[in-house]
């Protein structure tokens, strides 16, 4: 998809904040692409998960403000 896109948006779902479950940082870490990775965390307590997505080389991390205990600190 690289020739057809400017970035790769990845929805991460934990089965708690939203009822669906998807993959997490270990799978994202294995992606081979030159596209910027936008990780959309649809998870409870995203502050507990930010570092693993930073370590997985996410270029942008998006989270739901209502899922965080202190969204300003998280930003």
Helices and strands as residue ranges (DSSP letters): G 2-4, E 7-13, H 25-30, E 36-42, G 46-48, H 50-55, E 60-63, G 65-67, H 71-74
